[in-house]
Amino acid sequence: MKTFDFSVTIAGESLDIEVALDILRTAIEEGYPTGTLSKCGYVGHKTYTEHGWKVARARKFGVTAEAAGDAVVSKRVKEELVTA
């Protein structure tokens, strides 16, 4: 017998923990043969600052600030564009 451990990260403003756990349990129960054992649990959450979220979003989900449309253009680049 082997065990396989997975990590799931869900991002959002709010989340019903019990609903999320039920969705995961149901997916596992319906997707694998009878007798497959599983355990789903809630570990915790983290609240990010705006900058921290942009970094975490890029690292965890691969969505950069440029791709999300919320990148900051530095003042120096703006000044160079105006004077050029």
mmCIF file of the N, C-alpha and C atoms, coordinates in Angstrom:
data_MODEL
# 
_entry.id   MODEL 
# 
loop_
_atom_site.group_PDB 
_atom_site.id 
_atom_site.type_symbol 
_atom_site.label_atom_id 
_atom_site.label_alt_id 
_atom_site.label_comp_id 
_atom_site.label_asym_id 
_atom_site.label_entity_id 
_atom_site.label_seq_id 
_atom_site.pdbx_PDB_ins_code 
_atom_site.Cartn_x 
_atom_site.Cartn_y 
_atom_site.Cartn_z 
_atom_site.occupancy 
_atom_site.B_iso_or_equiv 
_atom_site.pdbx_formal_charge 
_atom_site.auth_seq_id 
_atom_site.auth_comp_id 
_atom_site.auth_asym_id 
_atom_site.auth_atom_id 
_atom_site.pdbx_PDB_model_num 
ATOM 1   N N  . MET A 1 1  ? 0.854   -1.183 0.000   1.00 0.00 ? 1  MET A N  1 
ATOM 2   C CA . MET A 1 1  ? 0.000   0.000  0.000   1.00 0.00 ? 1  MET A CA 1 
ATOM 3   C C  . MET A 1 1  ? 0.890   1.232  0.000   1.00 0.00 ? 1  MET A C  1 
ATOM 4   N N  . LYS A 1 2  ? 0.471   2.252  -0.732  1.00 0.00 ? 2  LYS A N  1 
ATOM 5   C CA . LYS A 1 2  ? 1.184   3.523  -0.793  1.00 0.00 ? 2  LYS A CA 1 
ATOM 6   C C  . LYS A 1 2  ? 0.223   4.645  -0.409  1.00 0.00 ? 2  LYS A C  1 
ATOM 7   N N  . THR A 1 3  ? 0.778   5.725  0.079   1.00 0.00 ? 3  THR A N  1 
ATOM 8   C CA . THR A 1 3  ? -0.021  6.941  0.281   1.00 0.00 ? 3  THR A CA 1 
ATOM 9   C C  . THR A 1 3  ? 0.536   8.026  -0.629  1.00 0.00 ? 3  THR A C  1 
ATOM 10  N N  . PHE A 1 4  ? -0.333  8.902  -1.073  1.00 0.00 ? 4  PHE A N  1 
ATOM 11  C CA . PHE A 1 4  ? 0.040   10.017 -1.946  1.00 0.00 ? 4  PHE A CA 1 
ATOM 12  C C  . PHE A 1 4  ? -0.495  11.295 -1.302  1.00 0.00 ? 4  PHE A C  1 
ATOM 13  N N  . ASP A 1 5  ? 0.376   12.249 -1.072  1.00 0.00 ? 5  ASP A N  1 
ATOM 14  C CA . ASP A 1 5  ? -0.020  13.514 -0.453  1.00 0.00 ? 5  ASP A CA 1 
ATOM 15  C C  . ASP A 1 5  ? -0.064  14.607 -1.502  1.00 0.00 ? 5  ASP A C  1 
ATOM 16  N N  . PHE A 1 6  ? -1.114  15.412 -1.447  1.00 0.00 ? 6  PHE A N  1 
ATOM 17  C CA . PHE A 1 6  ? -1.304  16.509 -2.385  1.00 0.00 ? 6  PHE A CA 1 
ATOM 18  C C  . PHE A 1 6  ? -1.502  17.805 -1.611  1.00 0.00 ? 6  PHE A C  1 
ATOM 19  N N  . SER A 1 7  ? -1.202  18.903 -2.266  1.00 0.00 ? 7  SER A N  1 
ATOM 20  C CA . SER A 1 7  ? -1.447  20.220 -1.702  1.00 0.00 ? 7  SER A CA 1 
ATOM 21  C C  . SER A 1 7  ? -2.360  20.973 -2.661  1.00 0.00 ? 7  SER A C  1 
ATOM 22  N N  . VAL A 1 8  ? -3.408  21.565 -2.132  1.00 0.00 ? 8  VAL A N  1 
ATOM 23  C CA . VAL A 1 8  ? -4.349  22.334 -2.947  1.00 0.00 ? 8  VAL A CA 1 
ATOM 24  C C  . VAL A 1 8  ? -4.396  23.747 -2.390  1.00 0.00 ? 8  VAL A C  1 
ATOM 25  N N  . THR A 1 9  ? -4.231  24.727 -3.252  1.00 0.00 ? 9  THR A N  1 
ATOM 26  C CA . THR A 1 9  ? -4.331  26.129 -2.841  1.00 0.00 ? 9  THR A CA 1 
ATOM 27  C C  . THR A 1 9  ? -5.482  26.762 -3.599  1.00 0.00 ? 9  THR A C  1 
ATOM 28  N N  . ILE A 1 10 ? -6.397  27.383 -2.867  1.00 0.00 ? 10 ILE A N  1 
ATOM 29  C CA . ILE A 1 10 ? -7.549  28.056 -3.462  1.00 0.00 ? 10 ILE A CA 1 
ATOM 30  C C  . ILE A 1 10 ? -7.475  29.526 -3.044  1.00 0.00 ? 10 ILE A C  1 
ATOM 31  N N  . ALA A 1 11 ? -7.555  30.432 -4.001  1.00 0.00 ? 11 ALA A N  1 
ATOM 32  C CA . ALA A 1 11 ? -7.465  31.861 -3.692  1.00 0.00 ? 11 ALA A CA 1 
ATOM 33  C C  . ALA A 1 11 ? -8.808  32.532 -3.934  1.00 0.00 ? 11 ALA A C  1 
ATOM 34  N N  . GLY A 1 12 ? -9.202  33.409 -3.038  1.00 0.00 ? 12 GLY A N  1 
ATOM 35  C CA . GLY A 1 12 ? -10.448 34.155 -3.184  1.00 0.00 ? 12 GLY A CA 1 
ATOM 36  C C  . GLY A 1 12 ? -10.627 35.085 -2.003  1.00 0.00 ? 12 GLY A C  1 
ATOM 37  N N  . GLU A 1 13 ? -11.583 35.967 -2.101  1.00 0.00 ? 13 GLU A N  1 
ATOM 38  C CA . GLU A 1 13 ? -11.859 36.901 -1.008  1.00 0.00 ? 13 GLU A CA 1 
ATOM 39  C C  . GLU A 1 13 ? -12.433 36.180 0.204   1.00 0.00 ? 13 GLU A C  1 
ATOM 40  N N  . SER A 1 14 ? -13.319 35.225 -0.042  1.00 0.00 ? 14 SER A N  1 
ATOM 41  C CA . SER A 1 14 ? -13.887 34.439 1.050   1.00 0.00 ? 14 SER A CA 1 
ATOM 42  C C  . SER A 1 14 ? -14.174 33.036 0.524   1.00 0.00 ? 14 SER A C  1 
ATOM 43  N N  . LEU A 1 15 ? -14.238 32.086 1.434   1.00 0.00 ? 15 LEU A N  1 
ATOM 44  C CA . LEU A 1 15 ? -14.427 30.705 1.032   1.00 0.00 ? 15 LEU A CA 1 
ATOM 45  C C  . LEU A 1 15 ? -15.114 29.961 2.170   1.00 0.00 ? 15 LEU A C  1 
ATOM 46  N N  . ASP A 1 16 ? -16.136 29.205 1.848   1.00 0.00 ? 16 ASP A N  1 
ATOM 47  C CA . ASP A 1 16 ? -16.778 28.355 2.837   1.00 0.00 ? 16 ASP A CA 1 
ATOM 48  C C  . ASP A 1 16 ? -15.930 27.089 2.950   1.00 0.00 ? 16 ASP A C  1 
ATOM 49  N N  . ILE A 1 17 ? -15.244 26.938 4.052   1.00 0.00 ? 17 ILE A N  1 
ATOM 50  C CA . ILE A 1 17 ? -14.298 25.843 4.241   1.00 0.00 ? 17 ILE A CA 1 
ATOM 51  C C  . ILE A 1 17 ? -14.987 24.485 4.112   1.00 0.00 ? 17 ILE A C  1 
ATOM 52  N N  . GLU A 1 18 ? -16.139 24.329 4.728   1.00 0.00 ? 18 GLU A N  1 
ATOM 53  C CA . GLU A 1 18 ? -16.846 23.040 4.677   1.00 0.00 ? 18 GLU A CA 1 
ATOM 54  C C  . GLU A 1 18 ? -17.271 22.675 3.258   1.00 0.00 ? 18 GLU A C  1 
ATOM 55  N N  . VAL A 1 19 ? -17.707 23.654 2.496   1.00 0.00 ? 19 VAL A N  1 
ATOM 56  C CA . VAL A 1 19 ? -18.086 23.405 1.103   1.00 0.00 ? 19 VAL A CA 1 
ATOM 57  C C  . VAL A 1 19 ? -16.871 22.955 0.301   1.00 0.00 ? 19 VAL A C  1 
ATOM 58  N N  . ALA A 1 20 ? -15.742 23.634 0.487   1.00 0.00 ? 20 ALA A N  1 
ATOM 59  C CA . ALA A 1 20 ? -14.523 23.260 -0.226  1.00 0.00 ? 20 ALA A CA 1 
ATOM 60  C C  . ALA A 1 20 ? -14.098 21.838 0.132   1.00 0.00 ? 20 ALA A C  1 
ATOM 61  N N  . LEU A 1 21 ? -14.133 21.500 1.407   1.00 0.00 ? 21 LEU A N  1 
ATOM 62  C CA . LEU A 1 21 ? -13.772 20.147 1.830   1.00 0.00 ? 21 LEU A CA 1 
ATOM 63  C C  . LEU A 1 21 ? -14.740 19.113 1.257   1.00 0.00 ? 21 LEU A C  1 
ATOM 64  N N  . ASP A 1 22 ? -16.030 19.432 1.251   1.00 0.00 ? 22 ASP A N  1 
ATOM 65  C CA . ASP A 1 22 ? -17.021 18.508 0.678   1.00 0.00 ? 22 ASP A CA 1 
ATOM 66  C C  . ASP A 1 22 ? -16.777 18.276 -0.812  1.00 0.00 ? 22 ASP A C  1 
ATOM 67  N N  . ILE A 1 23 ? -16.428 19.322 -1.536  1.00 0.00 ? 23 ILE A N  1 
ATOM 68  C CA . ILE A 1 23 ? -16.139 19.198 -2.974  1.00 0.00 ? 23 ILE A CA 1 
ATOM 69  C C  . ILE A 1 23 ? -14.940 18.264 -3.179  1.00 0.00 ? 23 ILE A C  1 
ATOM 70  N N  . LEU A 1 24 ? -13.898 18.457 -2.402  1.00 0.00 ? 24 LEU A N  1 
ATOM 71  C CA . LEU A 1 24 ? -12.707 17.605 -2.524  1.00 0.00 ? 24 LEU A CA 1 
ATOM 72  C C  . LEU A 1 24 ? -13.024 16.154 -2.161  1.00 0.00 ? 24 LEU A C  1 
ATOM 73  N N  . ARG A 1 25 ? -13.727 15.960 -1.056  1.00 0.00 ? 25 ARG A N  1 
ATOM 74  C CA . ARG A 1 25 ? -14.094 14.590 -0.635  1.00 0.00 ? 25 ARG A CA 1 
ATOM 75  C C  . ARG A 1 25 ? -14.938 13.901 -1.691  1.00 0.00 ? 25 ARG A C  1 
ATOM 76  N N  . THR A 1 26 ? -15.926 14.605 -2.208  1.00 0.00 ? 26 THR A N  1 
ATOM 77  C CA . THR A 1 26 ? -16.816 14.032 -3.217  1.00 0.00 ? 26 THR A CA 1 
ATOM 78  C C  . THR A 1 26 ? -16.051 13.658 -4.472  1.00 0.00 ? 26 THR A C  1 
ATOM 79  N N  . ALA A 1 27 ? -15.172 14.530 -4.924  1.00 0.00 ? 27 ALA A N  1 
ATOM 80  C CA . ALA A 1 27 ? -14.382 14.262 -6.129  1.00 0.00 ? 27 ALA A CA 1 
ATOM 81  C C  . ALA A 1 27 ? -13.526 13.011 -5.945  1.00 0.00 ? 27 ALA A C  1 
ATOM 82  N N  . ILE A 1 28 ? -12.937 12.863 -4.781  1.00 0.00 ? 28 ILE A N  1 
ATOM 83  C CA . ILE A 1 28 ? -12.100 11.690 -4.516  1.00 0.00 ? 28 ILE A CA 1 
ATOM 84  C C  . ILE A 1 28 ? -12.948 10.430 -4.428  1.00 0.00 ? 28 ILE A C  1 
ATOM 85  N N  . GLU A 1 29 ? -14.058 10.502 -3.714  1.00 0.00 ? 29 GLU A N  1 
ATOM 86  C CA . GLU A 1 29 ? -14.932 9.330  -3.554  1.00 0.00 ? 29 GLU A CA 1 
ATOM 87  C C  . GLU A 1 29 ? -15.493 8.861  -4.885  1.00 0.00 ? 29 GLU A C  1 
ATOM 88  N N  . GLU A 1 30 ? -15.886 9.803  -5.743  1.00 0.00 ? 30 GLU A N  1 
ATOM 89  C CA . GLU A 1 30 ? -16.492 9.438  -7.028  1.00 0.00 ? 30 GLU A CA 1 
ATOM 90  C C  . GLU A 1 30 ? -15.446 9.062  -8.076  1.00 0.00 ? 30 GLU A C  1 
ATOM 91  N N  . GLY A 1 31 ? -14.222 9.526  -7.914  1.00 0.00 ? 31 GLY A N  1 
ATOM 92  C CA . GLY A 1 31 ? -13.205 9.308  -8.931  1.00 0.00 ? 31 GLY A CA 1 
ATOM 93  C C  . GLY A 1 31 ? -12.328 8.085  -8.732  1.00 0.00 ? 31 GLY A C  1 
ATOM 94  N N  . TYR A 1 32 ? -12.366 7.503  -7.534  1.00 0.00 ? 32 TYR A N  1 
ATOM 95  C CA . TYR A 1 32 ? -11.487 6.372  -7.253  1.00 0.00 ? 32 TYR A CA 1 
ATOM 96  C C  . TYR A 1 32 ? -12.303 5.159  -6.808  1.00 0.00 ? 32 TYR A C  1 
ATOM 97  N N  . PRO A 1 33 ? -11.718 3.971  -6.918  1.00 0.00 ? 33 PRO A N  1 
ATOM 98  C CA . PRO A 1 33 ? -12.453 2.744  -6.578  1.00 0.00 ? 33 PRO A CA 1 
ATOM 99  C C  . PRO A 1 33 ? -12.879 2.698  -5.107  1.00 0.00 ? 33 PRO A C  1 
ATOM 100 N N  . THR A 1 34 ? -13.918 1.934  -4.840  1.00 0.00 ? 34 THR A N  1 
ATOM 101 C CA . THR A 1 34 ? -14.384 1.715  -3.479  1.00 0.00 ? 34 THR A CA 1 
ATOM 102 C C  . THR A 1 34 ? -13.244 1.120  -2.666  1.00 0.00 ? 34 THR A C  1 
ATOM 103 N N  . GLY A 1 35 ? -13.096 1.583  -1.459  1.00 0.00 ? 35 GLY A N  1 
ATOM 104 C CA . GLY A 1 35 ? -12.023 1.091  -0.612  1.00 0.00 ? 35 GLY A CA 1 
ATOM 105 C C  . GLY A 1 35 ? -10.806 1.992  -0.587  1.00 0.00 ? 35 GLY A C  1 
ATOM 106 N N  . THR A 1 36 ? -10.772 2.988  -1.475  1.00 0.00 ? 36 THR A N  1 
ATOM 107 C CA . THR A 1 36 ? -9.672  3.949  -1.455  1.00 0.00 ? 36 THR A CA 1 
ATOM 108 C C  . THR A 1 36 ? -9.879  4.859  -0.246  1.00 0.00 ? 36 THR A C  1 
ATOM 109 N N  . LEU A 1 37 ? -8.876  4.974  0.579   1.00 0.00 ? 37 LEU A N  1 
ATOM 110 C CA . LEU A 1 37 ? -8.979  5.810  1.774   1.00 0.00 ? 37 LEU A CA 1 
ATOM 111 C C  . LEU A 1 37 ? -8.468  7.213  1.464   1.00 0.00 ? 37 LEU A C  1 
ATOM 112 N N  . SER A 1 38 ? -9.124  8.220  2.012   1.00 0.00 ? 38 SER A N  1 
ATOM 113 C CA . SER A 1 38 ? -8.674  9.595  1.829   1.00 0.00 ? 38 SER A CA 1 
ATOM 114 C C  . SER A 1 38 ? -8.998  10.405 3.075   1.00 0.00 ? 38 SER A C  1 
ATOM 115 N N  . LYS A 1 39 ? -8.254  11.445 3.261   1.00 0.00 ? 39 LYS A N  1 
ATOM 116 C CA . LYS A 1 39 ? -8.467  12.358 4.382   1.00 0.00 ? 39 LYS A CA 1 
ATOM 117 C C  . LYS A 1 39 ? -8.287  13.773 3.857   1.00 0.00 ? 39 LYS A C  1 
ATOM 118 N N  . CYS A 1 40 ? -9.287  14.597 3.997   1.00 0.00 ? 40 CYS A N  1 
ATOM 119 C CA . CYS A 1 40 ? -9.216  16.001 3.586   1.00 0.00 ? 40 CYS A CA 1 
ATOM 120 C C  . CYS A 1 40 ? -9.352  16.866 4.825   1.00 0.00 ? 40 CYS A C  1 
ATOM 121 N N  . GLY A 1 41 ? -8.511  17.848 4.951   1.00 0.00 ? 41 GLY A N  1 
ATOM 122 C CA . GLY A 1 41 ? -8.583  18.727 6.106   1.00 0.00 ? 41 GLY A CA 1 
ATOM 123 C C  . GLY A 1 41 ? -8.161  20.137 5.751   1.00 0.00 ? 41 GLY A C  1 
ATOM 124 N N  . TYR A 1 42 ? -8.551  21.062 6.598   1.00 0.00 ? 42 TYR A N  1 
ATOM 125 C CA . TYR A 1 42 ? -8.219  22.476 6.431   1.00 0.00 ? 42 TYR A CA 1 
ATOM 126 C C  . TYR A 1 42 ? -7.000  22.785 7.277   1.00 0.00 ? 42 TYR A C  1 
ATOM 127 N N  . VAL A 1 43 ? -5.975  23.360 6.672   1.00 0.00 ? 43 VAL A N  1 
ATOM 128 C CA . VAL A 1 43 ? -4.734  23.659 7.377   1.00 0.00 ? 43 VAL A CA 1 
ATOM 129 C C  . VAL A 1 43 ? -4.718  25.091 7.892   1.00 0.00 ? 43 VAL A C  1 
ATOM 130 N N  . GLY A 1 44 ? -5.228  26.036 7.118   1.00 0.00 ? 44 GLY A N  1 
ATOM 131 C CA . GLY A 1 44 ? -5.233  27.431 7.534   1.00 0.00 ? 44 GLY A CA 1 
ATOM 132 C C  . GLY A 1 44 ? -5.312  28.353 6.339   1.00 0.00 ? 44 GLY A C  1 
ATOM 133 N N  . HIS A 1 45 ? -5.254  29.640 6.615   1.00 0.00 ? 45 HIS A N  1 
ATOM 134 C CA . HIS A 1 45 ? -5.288  30.619 5.527   1.00 0.00 ? 45 HIS A CA 1 
ATOM 135 C C  . HIS A 1 45 ? -4.251  31.707 5.792   1.00 0.00 ? 45 HIS A C  1 
ATOM 136 N N  . LYS A 1 46 ? -3.971  32.473 4.776   1.00 0.00 ? 46 LYS A N  1 
ATOM 137 C CA . LYS A 1 46 ? -3.013  33.571 4.883   1.00 0.00 ? 46 LYS A CA 1 
ATOM 138 C C  . LYS A 1 46 ? -3.604  34.794 4.208   1.00 0.00 ? 46 LYS A C  1 
ATOM 139 N N  . THR A 1 47 ? -3.491  35.930 4.861   1.00 0.00 ? 47 THR A N  1 
ATOM 140 C CA . THR A 1 47 ? -3.943  37.194 4.301   1.00 0.00 ? 47 THR A CA 1 
ATOM 141 C C  . THR A 1 47 ? -2.725  37.945 3.784   1.00 0.00 ? 47 THR A C  1 
ATOM 142 N N  . TYR A 1 48 ? -2.812  38.424 2.549   1.00 0.00 ? 48 TYR A N  1 
ATOM 143 C CA . TYR A 1 48 ? -1.684  39.085 1.895   1.00 0.00 ? 48 TYR A CA 1 
ATOM 144 C C  . TYR A 1 48 ? -1.888  40.591 1.809   1.00 0.00 ? 48 TYR A C  1 
ATOM 145 N N  . THR A 1 49 ? -0.771  41.326 1.821   1.00 0.00 ? 49 THR A N  1 
ATOM 146 C CA . THR A 1 49 ? -0.798  42.741 1.452   1.00 0.00 ? 49 THR A CA 1 
ATOM 147 C C  . THR A 1 49 ? -0.949  42.778 -0.074  1.00 0.00 ? 49 THR A C  1 
ATOM 148 N N  . GLU A 1 50 ? -1.169  43.943 -0.631  1.00 0.00 ? 50 GLU A N  1 
ATOM 149 C CA . GLU A 1 50 ? -1.324  44.039 -2.086  1.00 0.00 ? 50 GLU A CA 1 
ATOM 150 C C  . GLU A 1 50 ? -0.073  43.527 -2.806  1.00 0.00 ? 50 GLU A C  1 
ATOM 151 N N  . HIS A 1 51 ? 1.082   43.975 -2.352  1.00 0.00 ? 51 HIS A N  1 
ATOM 152 C CA . HIS A 1 51 ? 2.330   43.537 -2.985  1.00 0.00 ? 51 HIS A CA 1 
ATOM 153 C C  . HIS A 1 51 ? 2.561   42.040 -2.741  1.00 0.00 ? 51 HIS A C  1 
ATOM 154 N N  . GLY A 1 52 ? 2.325   41.595 -1.523  1.00 0.00 ? 52 GLY A N  1 
ATOM 155 C CA . GLY A 1 52 ? 2.512   40.185 -1.194  1.00 0.00 ? 52 GLY A CA 1 
ATOM 156 C C  . GLY A 1 52 ? 1.633   39.286 -2.043  1.00 0.00 ? 52 GLY A C  1 
ATOM 157 N N  . TRP A 1 53 ? 0.393   39.738 -2.306  1.00 0.00 ? 53 TRP A N  1 
ATOM 158 C CA . TRP A 1 53 ? -0.513  38.954 -3.142  1.00 0.00 ? 53 TRP A CA 1 
ATOM 159 C C  . TRP A 1 53 ? 0.006   38.860 -4.572  1.00 0.00 ? 53 TRP A C  1 
ATOM 160 N N  . LYS A 1 54 ? 0.537   39.957 -5.098  1.00 0.00 ? 54 LYS A N  1 
ATOM 161 C CA . LYS A 1 54 ? 1.068   39.934 -6.466  1.00 0.00 ? 54 LYS A CA 1 
ATOM 162 C C  . LYS A 1 54 ? 2.226   38.941 -6.575  1.00 0.00 ? 54 LYS A C  1 
ATOM 163 N N  . VAL A 1 55 ? 3.084   38.909 -5.562  1.00 0.00 ? 55 VAL A N  1 
ATOM 164 C CA . VAL A 1 55 ? 4.209   37.974 -5.559  1.00 0.00 ? 55 VAL A CA 1 
ATOM 165 C C  . VAL A 1 55 ? 3.697   36.535 -5.435  1.00 0.00 ? 55 VAL A C  1 
ATOM 166 N N  . ALA A 1 56 ? 2.802   36.290 -4.481  1.00 0.00 ? 56 ALA A N  1 
ATOM 167 C CA . ALA A 1 56 ? 2.269   34.937 -4.268  1.00 0.00 ? 56 ALA A CA 1 
ATOM 168 C C  . ALA A 1 56 ? 1.491   34.455 -5.491  1.00 0.00 ? 56 ALA A C  1 
ATOM 169 N N  . ARG A 1 57 ? 0.726   35.349 -6.098  1.00 0.00 ? 57 ARG A N  1 
ATOM 170 C CA . ARG A 1 57 ? -0.063  34.984 -7.284  1.00 0.00 ? 57 ARG A CA 1 
ATOM 171 C C  . ARG A 1 57 ? 0.860   34.546 -8.414  1.00 0.00 ? 57 ARG A C  1 
ATOM 172 N N  . ALA A 1 58 ? 1.964   35.251 -8.583  1.00 0.00 ? 58 ALA A N  1 
ATOM 173 C CA . ALA A 1 58 ? 2.922   34.893 -9.632  1.00 0.00 ? 58 ALA A CA 1 
ATOM 174 C C  . ALA A 1 58 ? 3.598   33.562 -9.327  1.00 0.00 ? 58 ALA A C  1 
ATOM 175 N N  . ARG A 1 59 ? 3.978   33.352 -8.074  1.00 0.00 ? 59 ARG A N  1 
ATOM 176 C CA . ARG A 1 59 ? 4.692   32.121 -7.703  1.00 0.00 ? 59 ARG A CA 1 
ATOM 177 C C  . ARG A 1 59 ? 3.783   30.897 -7.660  1.00 0.00 ? 59 ARG A C  1 
ATOM 178 N N  . LYS A 1 60 ? 2.608   31.037 -7.063  1.00 0.00 ? 60 LYS A N  1 
ATOM 179 C CA . LYS A 1 60 ? 1.725   29.881 -6.875  1.00 0.00 ? 60 LYS A CA 1 
ATOM 180 C C  . LYS A 1 60 ? 0.880   29.557 -8.095  1.00 0.00 ? 60 LYS A C  1 
ATOM 181 N N  . PHE A 1 61 ? 0.419   30.595 -8.791  1.00 0.00 ? 61 PHE A N  1 
ATOM 182 C CA . PHE A 1 61 ? -0.526  30.392 -9.884  1.00 0.00 ? 61 PHE A CA 1 
ATOM 183 C C  . PHE A 1 61 ? 0.036   30.754 -11.253 1.00 0.00 ? 61 PHE A C  1 
ATOM 184 N N  . GLY A 1 62 ? 1.227   31.354 -11.277 1.00 0.00 ? 62 GLY A N  1 
ATOM 185 C CA . GLY A 1 62 ? 1.844   31.710 -12.547 1.00 0.00 ? 62 GLY A CA 1 
ATOM 186 C C  . GLY A 1 62 ? 1.225   32.913 -13.232 1.00 0.00 ? 62 GLY A C  1 
ATOM 187 N N  . VAL A 1 63 ? 0.493   33.735 -12.473 1.00 0.00 ? 63 VAL A N  1 
ATOM 188 C CA . VAL A 1 63 ? -0.143  34.922 -13.041 1.00 0.00 ? 63 VAL A CA 1 
ATOM 189 C C  . VAL A 1 63 ? 0.669   36.145 -12.608 1.00 0.00 ? 63 VAL A C  1 
ATOM 190 N N  . THR A 1 64 ? 1.389   36.723 -13.537 1.00 0.00 ? 64 THR A N  1 
ATOM 191 C CA . THR A 1 64 ? 2.204   37.894 -13.221 1.00 0.00 ? 64 THR A CA 1 
ATOM 192 C C  . THR A 1 64 ? 1.345   39.155 -13.152 1.00 0.00 ? 64 THR A C  1 
ATOM 193 N N  . ALA A 1 65 ? 1.910   40.208 -12.589 1.00 0.00 ? 65 ALA A N  1 
ATOM 194 C CA . ALA A 1 65 ? 1.198   41.487 -12.505 1.00 0.00 ? 65 ALA A CA 1 
ATOM 195 C C  . ALA A 1 65 ? 0.884   42.012 -13.896 1.00 0.00 ? 65 ALA A C  1 
ATOM 196 N N  . GLU A 1 66 ? 1.809   41.816 -14.834 1.00 0.00 ? 66 GLU A N  1 
ATOM 197 C CA . GLU A 1 66 ? 1.573   42.262 -16.206 1.00 0.00 ? 66 GLU A CA 1 
ATOM 198 C C  . GLU A 1 66 ? 0.391   41.506 -16.819 1.00 0.00 ? 66 GLU A C  1 
ATOM 199 N N  . ALA A 1 67 ? 0.361   40.199 -16.600 1.00 0.00 ? 67 ALA A N  1 
ATOM 200 C CA . ALA A 1 67 ? -0.724  39.386 -17.158 1.00 0.00 ? 67 ALA A CA 1 
ATOM 201 C C  . ALA A 1 67 ? -2.068  39.734 -16.525 1.00 0.00 ? 67 ALA A C  1 
ATOM 202 N N  . ALA A 1 68 ? -2.049  40.083 -15.232 1.00 0.00 ? 68 ALA A N  1 
ATOM 203 C CA . ALA A 1 68 ? -3.289  40.425 -14.537 1.00 0.00 ? 68 ALA A CA 1 
ATOM 204 C C  . ALA A 1 68 ? -3.728  41.860 -14.812 1.00 0.00 ? 68 ALA A C  1 
ATOM 205 N N  . GLY A 1 69 ? -2.815  42.661 -15.379 1.00 0.00 ? 69 GLY A N  1 
ATOM 206 C CA . GLY A 1 69 ? -3.167  44.045 -15.695 1.00 0.00 ? 69 GLY A CA 1 
ATOM 207 C C  . GLY A 1 69 ? -3.035  44.998 -14.525 1.00 0.00 ? 69 GLY A C  1 
ATOM 208 N N  . ASP A 1 70 ? -2.350  44.589 -13.457 1.00 0.00 ? 70 ASP A N  1 
ATOM 209 C CA . ASP A 1 70 ? -2.204  45.497 -12.320 1.00 0.00 ? 70 ASP A CA 1 
ATOM 210 C C  . ASP A 1 70 ? -0.738  45.811 -12.012 1.00 0.00 ? 70 ASP A C  1 
ATOM 211 N N  . ALA A 1 71 ? 0.093   45.778 -13.041 1.00 0.00 ? 71 ALA A N  1 
ATOM 212 C CA . ALA A 1 71 ? 1.509   46.130 -12.873 1.00 0.00 ? 71 ALA A CA 1 
ATOM 213 C C  . ALA A 1 71 ? 1.644   47.637 -12.701 1.00 0.00 ? 71 ALA A C  1 
ATOM 214 N N  . VAL A 1 72 ? 2.635   48.037 -11.946 1.00 0.00 ? 72 VAL A N  1 
ATOM 215 C CA . VAL A 1 72 ? 2.899   49.463 -11.705 1.00 0.00 ? 72 VAL A CA 1 
ATOM 216 C C  . VAL A 1 72 ? 4.014   49.899 -12.641 1.00 0.00 ? 72 VAL A C  1 
ATOM 217 N N  . VAL A 1 73 ? 3.801   51.006 -13.343 1.00 0.00 ? 73 VAL A N  1 
ATOM 218 C CA . VAL A 1 73 ? 4.839   51.575 -14.203 1.00 0.00 ? 73 VAL A CA 1 
ATOM 219 C C  . VAL A 1 73 ? 5.612   52.572 -13.349 1.00 0.00 ? 73 VAL A C  1 
ATOM 220 N N  . SER A 1 74 ? 6.927   52.405 -13.294 1.00 0.00 ? 74 SER A N  1 
ATOM 221 C CA . SER A 1 74 ? 7.731   53.274 -12.433 1.00 0.00 ? 74 SER A CA 1 
ATOM 222 C C  . SER A 1 74 ? 7.671   54.723 -12.910 1.00 0.00 ? 74 SER A C  1 
ATOM 223 N N  . LYS A 1 75 ? 7.846   55.664 -11.979 1.00 0.00 ? 75 LYS A N  1 
ATOM 224 C CA . LYS A 1 75 ? 7.816   57.089 -12.312 1.00 0.00 ? 75 LYS A CA 1 
ATOM 225 C C  . LYS A 1 75 ? 8.949   57.452 -13.256 1.00 0.00 ? 75 LYS A C  1 
ATOM 226 N N  . ARG A 1 76 ? 10.080  56.812 -13.082 1.00 0.00 ? 76 ARG A N  1 
ATOM 227 C CA . ARG A 1 76 ? 11.231  57.112 -13.930 1.00 0.00 ? 76 ARG A CA 1 
ATOM 228 C C  . ARG A 1 76 ? 10.925  56.779 -15.388 1.00 0.00 ? 76 ARG A C  1 
ATOM 229 N N  . VAL A 1 77 ? 10.305  55.662 -15.628 1.00 0.00 ? 77 VAL A N  1 
ATOM 230 C CA . VAL A 1 77 ? 9.939   55.285 -17.004 1.00 0.00 ? 77 VAL A CA 1 
ATOM 231 C C  . VAL A 1 77 ? 8.921   56.274 -17.546 1.00 0.00 ? 77 VAL A C  1 
ATOM 232 N N  . LYS A 1 78 ? 7.966   56.717 -16.757 1.00 0.00 ? 78 LYS A N  1 
ATOM 233 C CA . LYS A 1 78 ? 6.980   57.691 -17.204 1.00 0.00 ? 78 LYS A CA 1 
ATOM 234 C C  . LYS A 1 78 ? 7.660   59.001 -17.600 1.00 0.00 ? 78 LYS A C  1 
ATOM 235 N N  . GLU A 1 79 ? 8.615   59.458 -16.774 1.00 0.00 ? 79 GLU A N  1 
ATOM 236 C CA . GLU A 1 79 ? 9.320   60.702 -17.069 1.00 0.00 ? 79 GLU A CA 1 
ATOM 237 C C  . GLU A 1 79 ? 10.106  60.596 -18.371 1.00 0.00 ? 79 GLU A C  1 
ATOM 238 N N  . GLU A 1 80 ? 10.763  59.458 -18.591 1.00 0.00 ? 80 GLU A N  1 
ATOM 239 C CA . GLU A 1 80 ? 11.533  59.252 -19.810 1.00 0.00 ? 80 GLU A CA 1 
ATOM 240 C C  . GLU A 1 80 ? 10.618  59.263 -21.028 1.00 0.00 ? 80 GLU A C  1 
ATOM 241 N N  . LEU A 1 81 ? 9.428   58.705 -20.887 1.00 0.00 ? 81 LEU A N  1 
ATOM 242 C CA . LEU A 1 81 ? 8.492   58.676 -22.003 1.00 0.00 ? 81 LEU A CA 1 
ATOM 243 C C  . LEU A 1 81 ? 7.997   60.078 -22.346 1.00 0.00 ? 81 LEU A C  1 
ATOM 244 N N  . VAL A 1 82 ? 7.776   60.894 -21.334 1.00 0.00 ? 82 VAL A N  1 
ATOM 245 C CA . VAL A 1 82 ? 7.278   62.244 -21.540 1.00 0.00 ? 82 VAL A CA 1 
ATOM 246 C C  . VAL A 1 82 ? 8.351   63.131 -22.173 1.00 0.00 ? 82 VAL A C  1 
ATOM 247 N N  . THR A 1 83 ? 9.598   62.998 -21.739 1.00 0.00 ? 83 THR A N  1 
ATOM 248 C CA . THR A 1 83 ? 10.655  63.863 -22.237 1.00 0.00 ? 83 THR A CA 1 
ATOM 249 C C  . THR A 1 83 ? 11.226  63.393 -23.561 1.00 0.00 ? 83 THR A C  1 
ATOM 250 N N  . ALA A 1 84 ? 11.004  62.171 -23.922 1.00 0.00 ? 84 ALA A N  1 
ATOM 251 C CA . ALA A 1 84 ? 11.580  61.629 -25.164 1.00 0.00 ? 84 ALA A CA 1 
ATOM 252 C C  . ALA A 1 84 ? 10.835  62.108 -26.381 1.00 0.00 ? 84 ALA A C  1 
# 
